[in-house]
């Protein structure tokens, strides 16, 4: 990873938009961010972290306040970072969430967080070429490219203030938390979790097995009605099963005995019930015969009534039929009257039939044959009109068809005319569209060339507009160089003057040091006859101050000369590229080209639309032509059909008017004739029915009188009085039959052999025998239930014992498997037989920490002149705490291993920096960190003396090998003299500024 450019706007203490060029700043591989405390040095690193991951390292992440409090209301808070990772250069622009003023009205509104990632070259495989615009997706893309998370980046690339001093002195738990973040030991944590979860699962399964054993024992105890013992369950189950088998045998013997007693009692009861039934049957037969003797007279009356009713039944049927025939005659008379009235009403509508009714052959009472003959004639006449009715219906349909044909012809003619009008203007319109399309195609061809020319002219114009600024910069640079030269000459002259004055006053200086009786430091004499006087009083301190001032002036002169040379070079390059063209000429050319470009762009943009319009116009012309031809054909066909149909309608109309006679139409006349023939047939039928009814009445009356005389009745009325309905006859027959049957049954019972000699008054004791059977039944059922209970209990015990044996067979291997898993889980989690009290995760972290200690020792020994080296300890902690992450230092001066807490402040910084660099190397190697070309070290150099600082700088110089860039963040003044390229952050009353020193300058306004 290499950083190129950082821009911040209203971020942290920076109120405006500030730019840091890391390519220029890190050209030598080592640069310094320096300035006063609180000036905003670390904020630049926070801006890098925020651009990459949307968060900042350390405790500052909790505040989540990124916007500058004194920034202008309209200035957005934004961070832009350009960098290269794995050969892919891209730009990240990120805005945090903050409150901004509303665009309309008063108050504020929340500005949502935004982020975008734009590829400045080809995108990596699998990435969209247009970049990424989602906040979370930008961070994930950066993590995939870097191969590390934000927390790892903060520890590996942005070595933070004081973090590794705390890590050096941290307890095992705190050190473990940081290492977990850096080395991603989640998979080992998952393994520990898997073992723990597996053990819990197996413990649950084992408990389920044990609970199953307890449940089966409890069920066996419930069946056996005993409490199962705590131990010896198998022996107890066997004993219970033996005792249950003995109880089954005893219960079976008792059940067999009671069943035999029950059978004997039942046999005795059956005998007594049989005897009692014979007595009951004899007694019932005697009682039935006595009752029948009492009803003998009543049965004689029933027989007389039944005999008379049977004789009268033959007469009543004929009398009823005679009555029905009289009712039929009355109905026939009424039907004849209604049929005559109907015929008269239908015949009056026809003149010819009306005359026949008034005095012709239908007048009076015509016979049936005459009526039927006339009805046939009328029906035949109506039949001849059936075909004409169908023609009348066709006539109606043809008239409707004539109207439709007229309308079709008129519509088709009008449509053909309208389509002709549309077709008239289409050719001219199509020619115009083709002309516009040709112009648009030509504009498309010219567009690329004009666009390229506009881009080139705009670039040259931008350089031309920079000429006044470059000239002013060059003039200011020359003026600054002259001022620096004058200041340097003045400082040099002052230094030379001070040196001359000091040399002149050196004798006075020596004289001032002479003491009476002491030898002179120059000549060795103890006699001082004429000591010189020191009049000017210029000493070593004044000379040293003047020398430093002269050196500072010389450095400013060198920087001013370099700045002047750069300004002149930039101006000369621009002037050379411009040639003779001025900014006004270029601006005019740009305006002309841009106008031409806008015209061509507009014309080219219409090309696709014009192509569609031309194709649509041609298609429309063909479609309209086909439609007009179709309309003309349709109009001609409709007119031809109308003329032919009109002739047929006129001829048919004359025939229909002649057939209709005086009626509205042929259908009306045919309907009238149909109704008239029906009326004639109706009257004929009524006359025939009337004649038949009269003959039947006389015939049935004579038959009924003859039947009454034959049955022995004086007349029909006497027969009707003796008649009975079928229900009464059936009742009499049933009563007489029941009496005969009862008498026969009773005598048959008395005649049975088994009832011979049985007295009807005899008493048989059945109840005592029944009670004895009930007692025997209860005892037998009780013994059977006891046998069933013991049998069921034995069967249940056998089943439960089998289940218990199966559970016990599964319990043994489950206990062995759980014991093995439990011991292994304890070891993995740092307990049990794990003597070092190290979990699997701690063991892995201890191996990583050992690698870190080896990598950090190489730099610590160099920084401490071979005195100190790191020592990793995997000893368990005190009071049973987990171990494996101990980190001490070996002091080669004493040969003793010391705690890191005993190091002095400077030694702690050296150890912390070595540890940070070693950890960075190990994490970089773990995550593919050969691509990490940029590293920042934040603060801590103020605790070092000059010699140690030299050693530390040598180590940092080594980090630049292979093109790596190292940035130091410090306010230590001595680092400014050692590092040629610096970025200064200076805090003032109204703001701060950031300036790149060492041959470059530039201001960044910061609040």
Steps between C-alpha positions, in 0.01 A plus 500: 500500500636845406326832574509772231276790597278600794240779498303604808216750516342626828643190668616506862690826561534578126238760409568521125616266228859383552718273286790270594708362208648175636689437173700820556511462876624140490737531205802426727321215678497682837309812600388676816164640613595753767340786681371614836291280723136513390583652161339210311784262409313185601186629324671445164545132593138490616399636159687214327332245728156660453535500121592131495267354764252773602638507857805624690730312738509520878265676738422770242275253322249516788430873453409468129536878454689562178372841389698814581303719741621829343469397136290711265133390493518429128826301508431125490687260729689268267815289479655393167783247483687371195704183548632191323438147634618185320575701186153659485473876549171640620344801672275486808269792586320472833264735686398437863155552645458852644251780549500769228286812446180451299509621139166676557385649826664496839635214706713203409451164337699178517748447217517126444833320480623431145793320344625419151793305358615584146760300307764723343617209283367157420291346784602171667342181381142469618460873579254726310686741267278790607619467861311464828259751661362323809657594835536143628611362163786753478641381835462133398677564168790669682522210748512247214777692320709561815440153641438639849228663709494854630628396846790312341579798278506736799755279676711412195507822294399778746713416804301701756601719792570298813315189381806274498635630827172381649523176304854448632387532864152348454364203687441173318131564443548847348788378284283211384219733390733701275666193349160353424408809302826490304543132422139393452486199729127467456536152346684378812238663718243319288689176565489563876135588471439183296663285770297676772177469305581139413563426866172666598323297235659176620429594862137555407494167318664326799254666738221390270630142518526519878161662524365228273640236740338677794172530312494131405582404862224731620255343255602151614453610862163646411392173340646295787360751755839528667766765528808410292824485700792741443739212426458144376225587255557187287462258798193686618338478157569124485349448848191701407449296185529167696247609762262616227520160324406319826203733550380423145501123574300545823245727332451253215412215742245717682344617172457142376319392823260797498420444130395137580272614786346761273413236240324278758289789633404600145383144423277497810350837405422378147308198636284713729431756227387219265254361760363847579450566127287180460278609793468848349398365157227269647361780710496741203317245276220448756460878542478551118222238457294655782527848343395373154188337645384832641521674144304234298182719442710799384681286250163383356398864435835560326440207267146627400630855427792364299274273284259791411795730415649241267164460310461881470853554362391378149213752491684805634766482227239515220304776676815708536581456129143618408557812710829566323334470158235759601783741599668431164175591317480834681861575402438407136201741481717783634789412262265509199380846598858640536616341172202657310574844646869467398406404143258789470767743624763370252252470204378863514849617394466315169207610276455167334499299826269759663235447232523125557434550875204731445300298251720259323598144560664581844187664643276325759659186630727359226609142539853392587587388147407841351714682760801275443474537122491880524793498746707295249426749223613795717816315607586423138461867410731599790755243382520661157608826671796338697753560220387863460557558875862394460530734201358784713767440761768491229351823359556669838861377516570612145368850570740526799781371279421771242543770765830344614635487144415867446678596821802281413532651156479858631750433782753327273475782245561764768790300646667466160476878451649572843790259444571666166530838673750354752708339226529830315741658759711198600765499219606860568522439873713187446742690272542769769572240772761329278675833451512561876623142555791552257598814689488317835717216364759751377497670846561162667808441282645845583418490872806308626747722317337821627477361856874414495582849373281657775681299770842601369406869473348495851823354640713760321262778612533385860878529471469842338278624782763381749770719340425814709496293815825326403660836420390635839634185668830536314524869593420423863758220492768732358414765753509240779836377370641855497370555853648168613836586338501842666404345834772237465764763407398709799515202733841401360637852536372513856664163575834614353480825693432315826788259436736795430389679810540185707854446366576859574377465853655156559798652696260680728312178545820318603602789726168474672583142597842584661531454878774637725766233562369264227681428171374657177331252269686656202858563619511316834630802696360575844582869452232707327641850452240641243185297447290601190147634541188336327305798372238338260405198709421264212494143631452142372122507545461803273719339236306170515166682466627694202629178342158333536329806359738497200431128441124551519522791256705283264236225512225751424713632211534146361128437529419835338738423211338161451154656509606767249644238267183293517280804430714609202501145363122468526447840332746422216334165432155657470621787279680254273182290459288811425723638224359823350136442605350719773231405752241715320573328169476159662179596682343613171605175331360297792167683481475437125591133537259455791218663302577270207518204742161587651346523152653172389402329828142613462489388137666165574262441789205518259641230266333199662168683529515608133577145388193381688286777346616416143426130548165586656410734209578238238306237688208743541493573122483132415236436764279793388525395135386148585216638714374728220499216248310279742242776566436555127452129444260479793286793369468347149404157636238647733334702217482196271339287772245778576369521138451123471326472836265794431352324193425183697335695785265686261377180325445319833302793644229472228441129575476559878244782471272282284520204745430711811147586386342738751748417778811690602726240343514135397601387849196670655266336249661156552474538880128585466434191286691280743289628792176456302578136411580441866161647603315276249687192628421604856127527433501162321674339796251657746198376297642148487570498876143623575340221298722236666423629856120479451518137388727400794273650771198282409710188463668520847176591689326183373802283588506629862127423558540146361800435728305613813216257424746217440677564838170474687441871557173676426675782314831676459448722806458194729826356361680825566379494869645149551830587336816553713830652407809281455654607828194386696479170306870436566450582869207249530693230316810555718301490827325170406828350381680603822231339714518174303878504512506565876263212565700265278828607662371446853364156420829410322699599811284286726542210257887507515644178662749683721219698663298187590428495872622856565278682745435867418512595870845346570780741643873458388788680702715664225631801701716299740664323208556834324663648813728200523602548135569871561724419796687238296534747209643778719752263655602366160535850351701614802735200468526555123580869553766406752650255251486759225664762723785265597540388139507860370747596771725210405475590132571869569795407721646284223463785248641764735787275603591455130494875445712554811757248377522684164545837673768360730687361198499846338597678824842337543659617168337844543669541840836395355465737201401793722790439741746510209340812344478675837870451567596618149273807527658593832846481340390710198353764733814515717378297796520145624826328399621816323797585723564838332138609539497603131194470280533406133449862401760618755740235372467634144535857622804398704660362181424828320634700796817291492541595133440863592762478777758359257426771238497778764824377667701563182408870510511536879856365519604744230330795675635404845857427376454131558383531861135399488306224329145375541425173677167323447363302795233233480490439876155489662378808682474538873196391702390261224481766226565398141850553368698478177510871415777620730751747353815605690841642405845344538763747627840385365679732746376301798402179323158518672151487354315812610138606487425754228350722773854562641624678183556873507301741286748505211556125524125443500468706182773297330338176611152619399619618158689174441196303609274706271729453200539128572126459538449691173739265319329187634148625429608617154642156425182339639276711274722513192652829614781524245280766343506729808734770366397777743546509880428774759655524849315739732697673782737374770834636377526767770619245757819414306848650534696602191702180468196275542307714257777439245461125544121521470533706183736239355238232567231714339730558202518125458120492470528704178665207324301375206320831444309516831401847622521575876326799651584621852260706708681702768554845643868426583704785351813292439315281251456807280881514451525128424212456254526702177129495406251621756133586521458771758172550685505845661224628724417872496235720659261492207592154375779262422704435191675200355820557305726252323858600575829390345487669161119505474235717655124533507248623757200319645258712704386320813271623779 
